[in-house]
Amino acid sequence: MDQDQKIIKQIIEFLKDRKAEGIVALDLREHANIADYFIISTGANKPHLKALYDGLQRMFKDAGFRGYHKTGVPDSGWMIMDYHGVMVHIFERELREFYDLEQLWKDAPEVKLQDD
């Protein structure tokens, strides 16, 4: 499994363990220059968004990932973390439906993770 797939798998497992909903990973390498991958998920409410966001930050630090960037606050309903081209979007349901990143990037294939 390559490094990108390992990071994506860790992020997805973290989000699943913390009850994020509608987790989707898209491979944008052939379709965009803003990121190689998008991971999109939905939190149940603002406190859940904050818990997911804070937990991802801890996970990145604990795993020794350096150079990640973050933006957004729970009250905005959309927070983003970027780790070397793997961009994690955590939305409230209404904003996720409004921005509909899956439709915007519908030509990007979904990431299928290989087993270790």
PyMOL commands that set and color helices and strands:
alter all, ss='L'
color gray80, all
select helices_A, chain A and resi 3-17+46-62+74-76+93-99+101-104
alter helices_A, ss='H'
color red, helices_A
select strands_A, chain A and resi 21-27+37-43+68-71+78-83+86-92
alter strands_A, ss='S'
color yellow, strands_A
deselect
rebuild
show_as cartoon
